[in-house]
Amino acid sequence: DHAEVILAHQTYGHCEGFPENDEAVRLLLEAYADDALYLVFDLQKGTAPSLWQMVNDFLASRGGYAHGAFEQASVKCMWDKARRGLRVLEVLPRKFPLRLGQGDYKTQGKACNQLNGLRFATGHYVQALDCNMGTFIGEAFKVPYILRTFMPLDQEDRSAPRCRYLGFREYIYTGREGTVGKCHAAAEWTFGTINQRFLSGLGIRMHYGHPDFLDGFWARNRGGMSK
């Protein structure tokens, strides 16, 4: 496949999450089981015992870590049509939790969730989408030109792209859901267009992980997508 979609869900299967959200994720994965759609979640204290057992069984079948060898991990899954459930593809045990720090002095949840998904992204170029970001066919038509901006077809040296990240604007579909959504959508539109164009004249790009396109190799070597 030329593209893959990773759904990074921090609270999937966790006691602090919502069961109806988990069910919606499973319905989405089942509906697109034939496509390159994957779920990445944070395995930690408070995660459902069934998910811990699923990961332990996966590792045991491959001669991996013994039961209880780690306290948290990043897990990549996909929907198994034969089993009608999740199937583990990769497990990355971690020494530390995704969010570092204590109390009010913790790293941002959005940046940590992006990093959790980035660890399993295999493509050359990456785009992160927020949960309230939608798209339409006009935006999709831009993607081939964006990829050619990174790597023009006539470029002989294919080892180094022309840029490291390329600005892209958001389409906030929640703008039609009410006054609050409309105000947030207008703020995001202003940030992604007028504000960014003004900063570009100063040689600046205000970037916080999405919806810009990034050179995946470059982002992995710099600790994440959000700065």
KOLTORMI-486698 format. One record per residue (C-alpha): residue in one letter; x negated, y, z. Coordinates in nm, 4 decimals. Layout:
BEGIN
> A  X  Y  Z .
...
This chain:
BEGIN
> D  0.0000  0.0000  0.0000 .
> H  -0.1112  0.3546  -0.0701 .
> A  0.0621  0.4964  0.2392 .
> E  0.1670  0.3850  0.5855 .
> V  0.3931  0.5394  0.8493 .
> I  0.3013  0.5096  1.2163 .
> L  0.5667  0.5832  1.4775 .
> A  0.3732  0.6848  1.7902 .
> H  0.6116  0.6422  2.0845 .
> Q  0.4535  0.7098  2.4234 .
> T  0.7430  0.5964  2.6423 .
> Y  0.8573  0.2920  2.4434 .
> G  0.9439  0.0151  2.6878 .
> H  0.8484  0.2304  2.9872 .
> C  1.0616  0.2874  3.2946 .
> E  1.0457  0.6646  3.2392 .
> G  1.1889  0.6297  2.8875 .
> F  1.5463  0.5776  2.7730 .
> P  1.6742  0.2318  2.6661 .
> E  1.8870  0.3870  2.3908 .
> N  1.5739  0.5436  2.2383 .
> D  1.3991  0.2063  2.2410 .
> E  1.6991  0.0495  2.0694 .
> A  1.6949  0.3222  1.8033 .
> V  1.3257  0.2509  1.7390 .
> R  1.3969  -0.1199  1.6917 .
> L  1.6826  -0.0459  1.4518 .
> L  1.4531  0.1769  1.2475 .
> L  1.1766  -0.0844  1.2358 .
> E  1.4224  -0.3561  1.1342 .
> A  1.5758  -0.1405  0.8607 .
> Y  1.2337  -0.0817  0.7019 .
> A  1.0710  -0.4148  0.7872 .
> D  0.9541  -0.4613  0.4277 .
> D  0.7678  -0.1304  0.4266 .
> A  0.4423  -0.0225  0.5894 .
> L  0.6128  0.1097  0.9052 .
> Y  0.4402  0.0468  1.2375 .
> L  0.5064  0.1215  1.6029 .
> V  0.2260  0.2358  1.8337 .
> F  0.3021  0.2581  2.2049 .
> D  0.1188  0.3062  2.5326 .
> L  0.0934  -0.0098  2.7440 .
> Q  0.0539  0.1003  3.1049 .
> K  0.1863  0.0664  3.4582 .
> G  0.5640  0.0829  3.4357 .
> T  0.5858  -0.0769  3.0912 .
> A  0.8423  -0.3576  3.0651 .
> P  0.7081  -0.7028  3.1689 .
> S  0.8277  -0.8473  2.8360 .
> L  0.5909  -0.6154  2.6473 .
> W  0.3015  -0.7028  2.8769 .
> Q  0.3739  -1.0715  2.8168 .
> M  0.3894  -1.0156  2.4401 .
> V  0.0462  -0.8480  2.4439 .
> N  -0.1066  -1.1108  2.6735 .
> D  0.0215  -1.3905  2.4475 .
> F  -0.1283  -1.2163  2.1448 .
> L  -0.4688  -1.1819  2.3119 .
> A  -0.4636  -1.5375  2.4481 .
> S  -0.3929  -1.6792  2.1010 .
> R  -0.7048  -1.5053  1.9718 .
> G  -0.9381  -1.5760  2.2599 .
> G  -0.9305  -1.2182  2.3830 .
> Y  -0.9075  -1.0606  2.7253 .
> A  -0.7868  -1.2707  3.0159 .
> H  -0.4580  -1.1873  3.1875 .
> G  -0.4955  -0.8763  3.4058 .
> A  -0.8308  -0.7742  3.2559 .
> F  -0.7128  -0.4180  3.1829 .
> E  -0.4504  -0.1771  3.3138 .
> Q  -0.3656  0.0176  2.9986 .
> A  -0.3957  -0.0228  2.6253 .
> S  -0.2809  0.1152  2.2917 .
> V  -0.0730  -0.1360  2.0956 .
> K  0.0234  -0.1483  1.7275 .
> C  0.3271  -0.3547  1.6263 .
> M  0.5585  -0.4151  1.3344 .
> W  0.8974  -0.5805  1.2951 .
> D  0.8924  -0.9557  1.2363 .
> K  1.1963  -1.0503  1.0277 .
> A  1.1624  -1.4215  1.1069 .
> R  1.1556  -1.3658  1.4841 .
> R  1.3895  -1.0639  1.4725 .
> G  1.1594  -0.8816  1.7103 .
> L  0.8271  -0.7051  1.7447 .
> R  0.5007  -0.8692  1.6446 .
> V  0.1690  -0.7396  1.7809 .
> L  -0.0924  -0.6543  1.5183 .
> E  -0.3693  -0.4825  1.7153 .
> V  -0.4494  -0.4092  2.0800 .
> L  -0.7004  -0.1512  2.1982 .
> P  -0.7628  -0.1791  2.5760 .
> R  -0.8505  0.1492  2.7463 .
> K  -1.0377  0.2407  3.0606 .
> F  -0.8453  0.5654  3.1119 .
> P  -0.4830  0.6725  3.0545 .
> L  -0.3850  0.8801  2.7533 .
> R  -0.3270  1.1913  2.9609 .
> L  -0.6274  1.2817  3.1743 .
> G  -0.6222  1.5010  3.4830 .
> Q  -0.3907  1.5415  3.7804 .
> G  -0.0745  1.7360  3.8580 .
> D  -0.0297  2.0423  3.6396 .
> Y  -0.3819  2.0076  3.5009 .
> K  -0.3299  1.7272  3.2512 .
> T  -0.4107  1.7049  2.8843 .
> Q  -0.1201  1.7777  2.6502 .
> G  0.1173  1.4922  2.5822 .
> K  0.1554  1.5795  2.2136 .
> A  -0.2191  1.5755  2.1497 .
> C  -0.2566  1.2449  2.3373 .
> N  0.0263  1.0837  2.1413 .
> Q  -0.1287  1.1969  1.8126 .
> L  -0.4613  1.0479  1.9203 .
> N  -0.2891  0.7209  2.0123 .
> G  -0.1512  0.6915  1.6597 .
> L  -0.4694  0.8150  1.4913 .
> R  -0.6666  0.5252  1.6399 .
> F  -0.4670  0.2844  1.4224 .
> A  -0.4380  0.4975  1.1084 .
> T  -0.6306  0.3342  0.8240 .
> G  -0.5799  0.5882  0.5466 .
> H  -0.8260  0.8447  0.4184 .
> Y  -0.5881  1.1356  0.4849 .
> V  -0.3459  1.1828  0.7714 .
> Q  -0.0406  1.3972  0.8340 .
> A  0.1320  1.4173  1.1729 .
> L  0.5060  1.4907  1.1892 .
> D  0.6885  1.6112  1.4973 .
> C  1.0159  1.4525  1.6089 .
> N  1.2220  1.7523  1.4898 .
> M  1.0452  1.7762  1.1539 .
> G  1.2288  1.6533  0.8467 .
> T  1.1624  1.6684  0.4772 .
> F  1.3306  1.6869  0.1403 .
> I  1.2337  1.5792  -0.2077 .
> G  1.0813  1.9180  -0.2944 .
> E  0.8275  1.8796  -0.0133 .
> A  0.7467  1.5238  -0.1196 .
> F  0.6562  1.6448  -0.4700 .
> K  0.3726  1.8472  -0.3148 .
> V  0.1904  1.5476  -0.1643 .
> P  0.0062  1.4307  -0.4817 .
> Y  -0.1286  1.7835  -0.5319 .
> I  -0.2363  1.8000  -0.1682 .
> L  -0.4328  1.4764  -0.2036 .
> R  -0.5977  1.6053  -0.5207 .
> T  -0.6991  1.9186  -0.3323 .
> F  -0.8901  1.6987  -0.0901 .
> M  -1.0430  1.4924  -0.3690 .
> P  -1.0014  1.6212  -0.7282 .
> L  -0.9786  1.3540  -0.9951 .
> D  -1.2831  1.4874  -1.1787 .
> Q  -1.5092  1.4973  -0.8714 .
> E  -1.7990  1.2570  -0.9233 .
> D  -1.9080  1.2309  -0.5572 .
> R  -1.6158  1.0486  -0.3916 .
> S  -1.7828  1.0347  -0.0480 .
> A  -1.7084  1.3924  0.0633 .
> P  -1.3686  1.5655  0.0298 .
> R  -1.3428  1.9337  -0.0614 .
> C  -1.1777  2.0273  0.2715 .
> R  -1.1243  1.8828  0.6177 .
> Y  -0.7668  1.9929  0.6771 .
> L  -0.5092  2.1557  0.4561 .
> G  -0.2249  2.3727  0.5823 .
> F  0.1335  2.2565  0.5365 .
> R  0.4564  2.4031  0.6651 .
> E  0.7369  2.2381  0.8616 .
> Y  1.0966  2.1830  0.7648 .
> I  1.2880  2.1789  1.0954 .
> Y  1.6090  1.9859  1.0350 .
> T  1.7443  2.0651  1.3841 .
> G  1.7963  2.4241  1.2664 .
> R  2.1478  2.3312  1.1557 .
> E  2.2447  2.1837  1.4946 .
> G  2.3155  2.5104  1.6756 .
> T  2.1866  2.8515  1.7783 .
> V  1.8970  2.7192  1.9867 .
> G  1.7849  2.4909  1.7056 .
> K  1.8128  2.7739  1.4549 .
> C  1.5947  3.0030  1.6701 .
> H  1.3281  2.7338  1.7123 .
> A  1.3354  2.6548  1.3415 .
> A  1.2926  3.0228  1.2547 .
> A  0.9976  3.0505  1.4947 .
> E  0.8289  2.7450  1.3420 .
> W  0.8905  2.8722  0.9886 .
> T  0.7375  3.2093  1.0789 .
> F  0.4365  3.0424  1.2399 .
> G  0.3768  2.8137  0.9433 .
> T  0.4139  3.0786  0.6725 .
> I  0.3799  3.4494  0.7536 .
> N  0.1523  3.4088  1.0559 .
> Q  -0.0768  3.1533  0.8904 .
> R  -0.1094  3.3590  0.5705 .
> F  -0.2146  3.6606  0.7737 .
> L  -0.4758  3.4564  0.9617 .
> S  -0.6078  3.3060  0.6374 .
> G  -0.7214  3.6544  0.5371 .
> L  -0.9461  3.6457  0.8439 .
> G  -1.0754  3.2993  0.7606 .
> I  -0.8737  3.1435  1.0461 .
> R  -0.6319  2.8527  1.0652 .
> M  -0.4164  2.8158  1.3768 .
> H  -0.3878  2.4371  1.3967 .
> Y  -0.2328  2.2110  1.6604 .
> G  -0.2125  1.8731  1.4959 .
> H  0.0915  1.8962  1.2724 .
> P  0.2147  1.9264  1.0035 .
> D  -0.1237  1.9884  0.8373 .
> F  -0.2994  1.7182  0.6341 .
> L  -0.6408  1.6114  0.7658 .
> D  -0.9389  1.4134  0.6533 .
> G  -0.8818  1.1057  0.8706 .
> F  -1.2484  1.0110  0.9013 .
> W  -1.3389  1.3642  1.0118 .
> A  -1.0570  1.3791  1.2697 .
> R  -1.1534  1.0443  1.4257 .
> N  -1.5084  1.1695  1.4775 .
> R  -1.3931  1.4811  1.6605 .
> G  -1.1776  1.3360  1.9341 .
> G  -0.8345  1.3871  1.7811 .
> M  -0.6149  1.5988  1.5578 .
> S  -0.5195  1.8830  1.7930 .
> K  -0.7686  2.1519  1.8900 .
